[in-house]
Amino acid sequence: MKKAIALSALLALGALGMACGGSESNNATANANKAVANAMNAVANAANAAANAAQSAANQMANVAANASNAASSANKAPATAPASNMSNANAKK
């Protein structure tokens, strides 16, 4: 927020300079304004890239969680490898 206020102030001062100064001042101010606009666009692009990366990571985490849930569900549905009757017979033979 502080950067946005500072950039706005710079643009306002540049506009004031263009209104009061000669053509050399106007060109320098216009170039400064272009540089500020380019910097702000670069920041916006970086923020969008970061947001996209975060969304991609969240999607991957959701997929991993879904796969883990499906694996747990499948494991719960699988039959036991040793029937209960075999277990009782083994205990009876001791």
PLY file of the C-alpha trace (Angstrom):
ply
format ascii 1.0
element vertex 94
property float x
property float y
property float z
element edge 93
property int vertex1
property int vertex2
end_header
0.00 0.00 0.00
2.85 2.38 0.82
4.41 1.70 -2.58
1.13 2.46 -4.35
0.83 5.76 -2.49
4.44 6.64 -3.30
3.94 5.79 -6.97
0.74 7.82 -7.10
2.57 10.78 -5.56
5.35 10.43 -8.14
2.82 10.41 -10.96
1.09 13.47 -9.51
4.39 15.33 -9.24
5.20 14.30 -12.79
1.90 15.70 -14.03
2.59 18.94 -12.15
6.03 19.11 -13.73
4.54 18.62 -17.18
2.08 21.44 -16.55
4.77 23.85 -15.34
7.90 22.84 -17.24
9.16 23.01 -20.78
9.32 20.22 -23.35
12.51 18.77 -21.85
10.80 18.46 -18.51
7.74 16.96 -20.15
9.82 14.29 -21.92
11.69 13.37 -18.75
8.45 13.17 -16.80
6.78 11.09 -19.50
9.74 8.70 -19.48
9.63 8.46 -15.69
5.90 7.76 -15.81
6.46 5.03 -18.40
9.15 3.48 -16.20
6.80 3.53 -13.22
3.98 2.00 -15.26
6.33 -0.72 -16.54
7.48 -1.47 -13.00
3.88 -1.68 -11.78
3.03 -4.04 -14.66
6.01 -6.22 -13.77
4.85 -6.39 -10.16
1.31 -7.26 -11.26
2.64 -10.00 -13.55
4.77 -11.43 -10.76
1.79 -11.42 -8.41
-0.32 -13.23 -11.01
2.41 -15.81 -11.53
2.64 -16.37 -7.77
-1.13 -16.74 -7.52
-1.13 -19.26 -10.35
1.66 -21.24 -8.70
-0.23 -21.26 -5.40
-3.41 -22.44 -7.16
-1.48 -25.20 -8.91
0.04 -26.33 -5.61
-3.39 -26.32 -3.98
-4.79 -28.41 -6.82
-1.95 -30.91 -6.47
-2.51 -31.15 -2.72
-6.23 -31.74 -3.30
-5.40 -34.52 -5.76
-3.01 -36.15 -3.29
-5.66 -35.98 -0.55
-8.29 -37.47 -2.86
-5.94 -40.29 -3.86
-5.12 -41.02 -0.23
-8.82 -41.06 0.63
-9.55 -43.44 -2.24
-6.71 -45.74 -1.18
-7.98 -45.80 2.40
-11.50 -46.53 1.21
-10.24 -49.37 -0.98
-8.24 -50.80 1.91
-11.31 -50.78 4.14
-13.32 -52.65 1.51
-10.66 -55.33 0.91
-11.32 -58.73 2.52
-9.07 -59.89 5.32
-6.33 -62.27 4.16
-6.98 -64.79 6.92
-10.62 -65.78 7.58
-11.79 -65.58 11.17
-12.41 -69.34 11.28
-8.73 -70.05 10.60
-7.74 -67.73 13.39
-10.03 -69.50 15.87
-8.65 -72.90 14.79
-5.10 -71.71 15.31
-5.93 -70.50 18.78
-7.69 -73.76 19.64
-4.66 -75.89 18.67
-2.42 -74.17 21.22
0 1
1 2
2 3
3 4
4 5
5 6
6 7
7 8
8 9
9 10
10 11
11 12
12 13
13 14
14 15
15 16
16 17
17 18
18 19
19 20
20 21
21 22
22 23
23 24
24 25
25 26
26 27
27 28
28 29
29 30
30 31
31 32
32 33
33 34
34 35
35 36
36 37
37 38
38 39
39 40
40 41
41 42
42 43
43 44
44 45
45 46
46 47
47 48
48 49
49 50
50 51
51 52
52 53
53 54
54 55
55 56
56 57
57 58
58 59
59 60
60 61
61 62
62 63
63 64
64 65
65 66
66 67
67 68
68 69
69 70
70 71
71 72
72 73
73 74
74 75
75 76
76 77
77 78
78 79
79 80
80 81
81 82
82 83
83 84
84 85
85 86
86 87
87 88
88 89
89 90
90 91
91 92
92 93
